[in-house]
């Protein structure tokens, strides 16, 4: 009998802690390790420097490292994942099947949607989803194939596109962002065509060029969604970029950020802003208990964007400015999702998870609104088509409370089925 091991190799390009784990033995050993907690690692790509404001975007992901990981590096250098399902058992991190179960996208295969037992994946998706990120991810196709095989997903239809017509340089931390985005795009809408559109750098100028290219590709494929898991602090001339989100046949989604306050482009009137939640599970049975607001999720009132018509009904809350987020989904790294990138398995959270998950669910719902505005009107008109989050807090000093109806932590709520999307 072997006890569970944790491995934390260092990524040469990222310089950040990666997670892998080897496991064997009985369930009690698994439960013992899984209950020990861990800590969150924030990559440099997710940290905004003062000089970046208005010029350069940051990613919105964080990694969770279970307790004991570093100590096991010497004792388990050749950790081998399970053949299928969660790569390392005994944890309660989300899989495609467990998240689909929680969000009622499939008939529950097991009571409580335990990630170690749930097996039914979503099977929808059509037309196209574009992921816009920075830098080149050289192992995108092979990593996505490993992820798909691990969780029993069909082979993905992925096309990598260089927005500037030439291959960008490589950045290891952005590679994890790109892995997260394409893998969970495929997980939630496995039949959709996925475009990974790579900007040369994370400057807003280059990213907006990539957004334009992505819009043209999605429109030519018959319509679909664009997911943007990056952003930055608001800046005075940000509204001049809003015209980039005008492609007919495309709905744009953006992460609302992983700290208190608001970020652009999620504050754009022409983008669905996606905030974060935490998924509570029983530590003994692994059963889903309740979804709460994620304490680090971004949200609030924009400094520069006026209140859109679709938020008139919540004017008492947002006053005269655009409020974010519009919707939310799992983003807490301690209740994060499995991601595979460059020979390592990671547990990843952040609104970088929530944005593609929402984009993909909308894609699989099949409505294909011609504009983000149309999608937003539908979401605000029928809040019963989302799951209202009424517990938890977020914002400066945790001053924003999740409550019945729209709030600054989770908007109108998290996904529940495909209706109204």
N, C-alpha and C positions, 0 to 999 in steps of 0.2 A: 504494500500500500504506500502510495506517495502522497505527501501533503501538497497543497496548492502552492505554486511558485509564481512570483511576479518578476517581470523583467523590464528594465527601463533603459534600452540602448539610447545613445545620443545620435540624432540625425546630423551627419556631417554638414549638410547645407543649411539646416534650420537652426542648429545649435540649441534646440529645445528638447525637453524630455519627451520621449515617445513611450507608449505603453504596449507591452505584450504580457501575456500570462500563460503559464502552463498549468494544467489542472488534471488531477486524477484522484481516485479515492472515493470516499463516501460523501453523502450529501451534508453530513454534519460538519465535515472539514470545510466544504465549500461555504456553508452558512457562517462558519466562524470567521473565515477570511473576509467574506462579503460584508460583515457587520462592523468591520474595523474602520470604515470611513476612508478618508484620503485627503488629498489637497488639489487645488486648482492651479494650473500653469497657464499664464497668459503669454502668448508669443509676442515677439517684438512687432510683428506685422499688425497686431491689434492695438498697439499703443500709439496714440497721436501726439506728435511733438508740436510745440507752438507754431513753428514755421510751416507746418503742414496745412493749417487751417485755410480753407479756400483754394488750396492748390493740389492736395494729395489725399487720397482716401486710405482708410485702414480697414483691415478685415474685422469681422465680428464673431470670432470663435475663441473658445477657451478649451483646454484639455483637462480632463480629470484623471488623476493618478491615484489608484487605490493605495492605502497604507501598506507599508512593507515592501513596496516595489523595488526600491533601490538596494535593499539588503539581499535580495534574491538574485541580483545580476550575476554574481559569481557562481551561484549554485544551479542556475538554470539557463545557461547560455544558448541552448538549442531548443527552446520552447517550441512545441508543435501544436498548432490549433486543432480543435475538433474538426471532424470531417464535414460537418454541416451544422446549421443553426448558429447560435452564439459561438464565436471562435474559442472562447474560454468560459466554461460553465461556472455556475455558482453565483454569478453577478446578476443584477437586475437592470442592466443597461438595455436600451431599446433596440429592437430588431425591426425590420420591415413588417413582419407579421404582428409583433406585439403593438407597434404604434398604429397599425391599421385596425387592430382589434379595439384599442382604446378609443380611436376616433370613429368607430362604427362604419368603417369602409368595407368590412367583410363580416360575415356571420362569425361570432366568437367560436374559435376552435377549442377554447378552454376557458372555464370560468376564471375571471380575474386577469386574463390576458398576460399571464406570466411569460416573460421573454424566453425562458428556458423550455417552455412547453408549446407556446403558440406557434403554429406552422402555416396558417393560411395567409398568403400574400395578396395584396391588391392585384387586380388583373386588367385594369383599365388604362386609359391614355390613348391619345390620337393626335394627329397633326404634329405640332412641334413645341418644344421647350428650349429656350436658349439660356445658357448660363454665361454671364459676363464676368470675367475675372482678369487679373493682371499676371503677366509673366507666362512662361511656357512650362507646361506640365508634361514632361517627356514620357512618363509611364501611364498617362491617362487611360488609354485603351486597355492595357494589360491589367492595371489595378482594378478597373471597373469589371473586367472579366472575372477576377478573383473574388471580388465582392459579390457579384451575381451568382457565381457557383456556390459560394459559402451559404447563401441564404435561399437558394433554389429559385432564383429569378431567371427569366428568359434572357438570352443574349441581347445586349443592348445595341441599339442603332445610334452610334455616336460618331459625330464628325467634329474634328478640331479645326478651327478657323483662326488664322492670324489676322487681326483687324487691320493692321498696317501693311499687310501683304508680305511680311517677312517674319521669320521665327524670332520671338522675343528671347531674352535671356531667362535663366532659370532662377527661381527663388524658392527654397525648400519650404518655408512657412506658407507662402501662397499656394504651393503644391498641395498642402493639407487642406486649405480652403477649397481648392478646385476639386480635390477628391471627395470631400464632403458634399459639395454641390452636385456633382454629376451622379454620385452614387445614390444619394437620396432623391434626386430627380427621377432616376430610374426605378428606385424602390417604390415610390408612390404612384408612378404612372408608367409602368414597364413597357407599354406599347407605343409610347410617344417617341418621336425622333428627337434626339438631344444634340444641340449645337453647343460646343464649348468655344466661346469667342474670347480669344486672348488679346488683351491690350498690351502694348509694349511696356508700359510702366503703370503704377497706380495713380498717376496724375489724373486730375479730372478731365483734362483735355484728351488724353489718350483713352480713358474709360468712356467718355461720351462718344468718341469715334467708334469704339467697340459696340456701344449701345445702338448706334445707327446701323452698323453692319448687322447686328443681331436682329434688329427690327425688320430689315429687308429680308433676311433669311426666313424668319418666322412667317412674315406676310406671304412670301412666295410659297411656303409650305401649306398655305390655307388658313393660317392664323394660329394663335397659341399664346404662350406666356414668355416673359423674360424675368429672370430672377437675378437680383443684385444683392449680394450679401455683404457689401462694403458701404462705407460712407464716411462722413466727417462732420465736425462741428459746423453749424450754420454760418453763413457769411453774407455780406450785404448784397452781392450781385448774383446770388444763387438762382433767382427766378429767371435769369437770362438763359439758363440751361434747360428750363422746363420744356422748351420746344423739342428737345430730343426724345420726349416720351409721347410723341404724337402719331406714331405709325398706326394706321388703321388696321384692325385685325389683331392687335397685340395688347395684352394686359400686362402692366409692369408691376413687379413686386420688389420691395426693398426692406432690408433688415432695419429695425428701429434703434439698434444699438445695445451694447452690453454694459451700460452704466447709466446713472441717473441723468436725465435731460434728453434733448432731442438731437438728431443728426439728419443731415441731408444726404441722399435724395429722398429719404423716407418722408420728409415733410412736404415734398412736392405735391401739389394738388392732383397731379396726374399719375400718382403712384399709390398702390396699396401698401400701407406701412404695416409691417408684421412684427409684433412684440413677442415677449417670452413668457412661458409658464414653467412650473415645476410639476412633475408627476410623482405623486405620493404612492408608494407601494408598501404593503405589509412586509416587515423584515423577516417574518417567519414563513409566510406562504407565497410571497411574491405577487400577491393579488393587487390589482389597481384599487386604490382607495379614493382618491380625490385629486383634482387638478387645481393648483393654486397659482397666483401671480408669482413670477420669478422676481426675487428682490433686486436683482441687478438689471432687469429689463429696462430699456430706454422708453421714454414717453414724456409727453408734455405739450405745451403750446409753442408753435413756431414764433420766432421773432419777426419773420419777414413774409410769410405766406398768409394771405387772408383766409378767413373761414369760408370753405366751399359750401355750396348749397346742400350737398348731401349731409352736412353736419349742422344744418339749421335747427334740427330737433334737439341738439345738445348744446345750443348756444349758451345756456346758463352755466355750462361747465367750461367750455373752451373760449367763451367770450367772442372777440372779433378775429381770432387767429385760428389757423388750422391746428387741430389737435391730433396727436399720434399716441399709440398705434391705432389702426383700424381693426385688426384682428390679432390673434396670438397663437402660438403653438409651443411645444416642448423646446426649451432652450437652456435650462439649468444644466451645467456640465456634470453635476453630481447625479442627474437623472438623464444623462446624455445618450448618444447613439453610437453604435459601432461604425468605424470608418477605416478603410484599408488604404494605405499609401506607401509605396516604395518599400515593401517587405515588412512593414509594421502595422499592427492593429492599434487603433487609438480609440479612446472614448472622448467624444467631442460634444460640446454644447455651445451655446450662444445663439443669438438671433440669426446667425448664419445657417443654423439648422432650420429654424422656423420659416424663413423666407422661401427656400425651395420646396419645403413640405407643403406650404399653402399653395404655391404656384402649381405644384403637381396635382394636388387634390382638385383644384379648379379645372385644370386640364382634363383630368379623368372624369369630372362631372359632365363634360361635354357641351356646356352652354356656349362657350366661345364668344364672349361679349366682344363687340368690335372696338371697345375702348376701355381703359381703366375706369373712366368715369362711370360707364355703364355697369361695370362690375361693382364699384363702390356703392352706387345707388341701390343695387340689388341687395348688397350686404346690409346696408343701413335700413332698408325698407322692411326687411324680414329677419330681424335679429333672432327669431326662433329657429332659424336654420344654422345657428352656431350654438355652442355650449357656453352659457354665461358663467364667467369665473367670478365668484363672490368672496373668495378668501385670499388673504395675503396682502402685501404692500410693495411699493416700489418708490423710486424717486428720491430727491434730496431728503435726508433724515427719515427715509421711509414714510414720507408724509402723504403719499398718494395711496389710497386704500382701494383694493378691488371691491366692487359693490354691484348690486343688481343693475343691469343696464350697462351702458358704455362707461368706461373709466380709463384713466391715463396709464394703467398698467397693462390691460389686456384688450382694450377696445371693446368691440361687441362680443368677443369671446374666441374660443378655440373651435377647430373643426368638429362637426358631428354629421357624418354621412355626406352625401353628395347633393342633397336637395338645396335649391336656392343659390347655387354657385356656378 
